[in-house]
Structures are given as C-alpha cells and as structure tokens.
Amino acid sequence: MLLAVLAFHSFLAKPFYIPSISMMPNLLVGDRLIVSKWPYGWNWSSASFHVLPRSTTRILGRTPAYGDIVIVVPPNRTDDLIKRVVALPGDRIAVVNGQIVLNGKPVPQTAEAPARIPADDQLRCEGAAGPSSCYDEFASYRTRLPSGEEVYELPAYRETLPNGATYQIIDHLDQTLDHMPEITVPADHVFVMGDNRDHSADSRAPLWENGLGGPVPLSDVGGRAEFITFSLNGTETLNPLTWWGALRTKRAWSSLRPPIMTRR
C-alpha cells in the first residue's frame, strides 16, 4: 500500500500545502492543491521524497508553457517551492521597475482594483525569526468592509504573457527584485517568479537569499499545479470538528491554470 501511494505521488499527482505568501493573490496560505507529475515528463524532482542524489536525467521531457504554476526544487535544498513560469529556454528577460521585459518587449501590466486578501490573523508563516503572522508586511493596507469583514486591499495588476496567459500579481514596493539586468534563459531552463512580486524568493534572487539563483533547470521542475482542493483559514485545530468552520468555501476546486486571452 505504501509503495502504491509513493508511486502514485511520484508519477501521477500529489497533494501540496501552501505555507507562504509568495504566490498571492492566486494562492493563499492554507490552500491545499493538486500537482500533476506527468505534464513535463519525469525526473529526479518528480519523486515524492527527494532522497536520491540529484540527477539531470529526464524521461519524456517537455517544456512548461508561459504562465504555468510549477513545483521546483532549489539546487541547495530538497524542499519544494511553487512559482510561475514567465520565460522559456532562449528567452531574454529583464525586470525594469517591477515590469518584466521579455525579448526586448515589456510584458503588459494593467492596473486593476485592489486584490482583497482575508485578514486571517490565526495563520502563521515561517520566516527567519520563526512562525509569525503571514501579513505583517501589509498592515497599512488593512481595512474593514461594510459587511464587517477585515481584509487587506493590495495593489494589483493583470499581467499577460506572449501566449495570452493572464493572471493577477501584487506589487506594492520598489525594492531590489524590481530591477534585474537582462539575461538569456539557457536551453532546458525556465525563469520563474512569484505572483507576490515583493515577497517571493525566486529566479531573481540569489541562493544565499533563499532564492533560486537564476533560471531553473527543467530537471528541477517536478510538476504543474492544477487546482485547489480545499483551503483553511488557520482557525482549525487537531480536532476535525473544527475544520468545517475553518473552510474557505469559495476556494475549493478553483483551477490554477491561467486563462488564455485570445488576440483580436
């Protein structure tokens, strides 16, 4: 039975939990989701547990599409991170004032209404000093809606990649990761970023800052995020009877594949 479960998780699909804010507003802390293991073929990072020596071998390898949300394993760690693919092999990519410039052309960003993130104060995120409130960085954006619900209203933009994949991002600071000189993505690599652009250690960030140190080898991409199964707001305890009240009912079964905007 155990071997069957491990094989299923390594070759077909595996459940994941979101512990950080790096993919807000599209993924929230407390989301549980399914990652499929077959879309890009299989490799070392597909395994349910990364206990074997790292390898670059790929079986039936395929390249992700622009906008895919993927699981990657950093070269200096064995835990999984979740990020979005924003550049493919051979692309030239730079970041100028927070905007992606892809092959010399700025990726369109359109300002939208603020993204509303529930103020779930019981959620805790791991940081350098240990578990703390997930939303300490956004205190100035906290507001109470007419309904009485407290939320964070964060500056949001809609980004659209060359294939038409479109999704929301959050960008509320001018910081180091908003500025990156142009590089070329090597063959068999992708460049990935978090949707919460000011709070994501991704391909823009060096390894010593817990980033990915640049483009990610496809042999370190372990699968594609497909959909959210359920989400909990942090009020749950070990008692299963508390889980129902902690459910964020509107997030269940939400697809994580970006919609494709057709060109006219």
N, C-alpha and C positions, 0 to 999 in steps of 0.2 A: 504493500500500500504506500509506504513512504517513497519507494523508488518511483512508483507511478506518479505521485504528486510532484516529485522533483523533476521528472521527465516532462510532465505537462507544463510546469512553470518555466522550464528551460527552453522548450521547443514550440509551445503554442501561446500561452498567455499567463500573466501573473498579476495579482493584485498589488497595488502600491498605496502608500500613505504620504500625504503632503505635509512636511513638518516646517516649511519655511515660507516666507512671503515673496520669494524671488519671481514667482510666476503670476502674482496678482496683476490685473483683476480676474484673469481667466481661471486660475487655480487658487483656492484659498486654503489656509492652514486648516486641517481637519477633513479635507476631501479624501475620499478613497476612490481609486480608479483602477481601470484595467489597462495593462500594457500588453500589446500583442508582440510576440517574439519573431514572427516569420516574415514581416514585410521587407526587411533588408537582408534576408538570409540569416545564417547563424555563425557565431564566432565565440571567442572566449568570454566576452561580456554578456552573452545571452544566458549563460548558466545561472541557475537560481542563486548559487553561492560562488563567490569568486575566490576559490581556494587553490585552484591550479595556477601554475606560472602563466603570466600574461603572454598572449600569442597574437600575431597579426594574421593568422590563417582565417579565411572566410569561406563559407560554403554557400553557393548560390547567392553571392553578394549582390546587393542592389543599392542604389543611392537614394537617400531621402529626397522628398520634394521640398521646395520652398514652403515655409510655414508649418511643417510637421513639428509636433512636440515629441521630443525623443528622450530616451534614457541614455545617459553617458556615464562612463566610469573614469574619473580623473586618473592621470598617469601615476600620481603619487598616493593614491588612496584606493580602497576597494569598495567604498560605498557608492550608491547610485545617485546621480543628480538628474534633474529634469529641466530641459531648456528647449528653446525653439530654434529651428534651423533657419538662418537668414542669408546664408551664402553657400554656394556649392563649389565643387572642385573646379579650379581655373578662374573663379570669380576674383575680381579686385574689389576689396571692401575697405572703407574708411568710415569713421564716425566724426561728424562735424557738428558741434553744438547740439549733440544728442540725436542728430538725424543720420541714419545710415546713408552712405553714398556707395552705390553698387555699380561697378564698371563705369564709373565717371558720372552716373546719374543719381541725383537724390531720390531715395525711396519716398513716395508720397506719404505725408503725415497730415491728417486733418484733425483739428481740434474738435472735441465732442463735449457733451455735457459731462460734468464730473462723474467719475466712477464711484458708486456708493458701496462701501465695504462695511458690513455689520460690525459694530463695536463689541466684539465678543471678548470681554475682559478676562474670561477664565482661560483662554488659550495661552499657551506658553511655547516660546520658540527657543531653540538652542542658540546661544551666542558665545562670544569669547569669555564672558563672565558667568556662563551657565544659563539656565532657563530664565526667561523674563517675558514680560508682556510682548506679544507679537507686534504691537502697533505703537510702541513708544515714540518712534520717529515721526508719527503723524498727528501728534497731539493738537497742533494748531488747526488741523482740518476737521476736528471732531465737531459734530453739530447734532441737534435734536430735530427730527422731522415733526410735522404737525400731528402725525399719528402717535408721537411719543417715543418712537424708536430712535436710538442713538446710532449714528453711522459716521464714517469718515468719508468726506467728499474730496476725492483726489483728482488732480489734473489729468485728464485722459485724452488720448489721441488715437485715431484709427490709422494703422499702418497697412500699406498694401504692397506686396512683393510682386516681382515681374510676372509670375504665373497667375496673378489675381487673388492669391491667398490674402485674406484680410482679417484683422484682429485688433483688439484694443491693447494699448500699452499705457503705463503710468510713468510720468517723468515730471518730478516736482523740484529737482535741484539742478544746479550747474556744478558738476563735480568731475573728477579726473576721468572717469569712464565715459563721459560725454565727448571726449576728444581722443581720437586714435588715428595716427597716420595710416595711409593706405598700405595694405599688404595684399599679396596674392595667395589665395587658398590653394595649397598643394593638391596634387592628384590624390584621390582616395581619402580626402579630408572634407569636413564641413565646418562652417563657422556658426556658433550657436550663441544666443543671448537670452536672458530672462525678460519677460514682459514688464516686470517692475524694474525699469532701467537703472534706477539709482540704488537698488538694493539687491543686486544679483552678481555673484562671483562667477563669471562665465568666460567665454573666449577672449574677452577684452582684458581680463585680469590675470596677473602672473600667478604662478603656482604658489609662491610664498605668501600670497594674499588669499589663499584658498580658491583661486580661480583655476581655469583650465589651461592657462599658459599659451593661448592661441588656438588655431584650428584643431579640431578633434579628429583623430584617425577613425575611419569607418569601422575598424576592428574594435573600437571602444564604444560603439553605439549598440546598445543592447535591445532596442525595441521602440515601438511607437505607441504613444498614449492614445487610447481610443475613446473612452467615455468614463464619466463619473458614475460609480455605483450608488454611493451614499455619502453624506457629509455630516459631521458632528461639530457642534459649536463650542465644545470644551466644558460644558456643564455635566457631562456624563461621568459616572464613576465606574468601579468594577462591577457594580450591581447592574445586570442587564435591564432591569426595570427602569433605569434612568435614561437609557439610550433613546427611547421613543421621544421623550421631551427634548432631547438634545439634537434631534434630526433637523437639518435644513432641508425641508421637503422639496423646495423648488430646484435644488441642485441635482437631485437623483436622475440618473440616465441622461445627463447632458452630454452631447457629443463634444469631443475635444479636437475634431478635425476642423480646420479653419474653412469657413465658406469661401468659395471662389467667385470673385467679382468678374462677370463677363464684360469684355470690352465692346464698346459700341462704335 
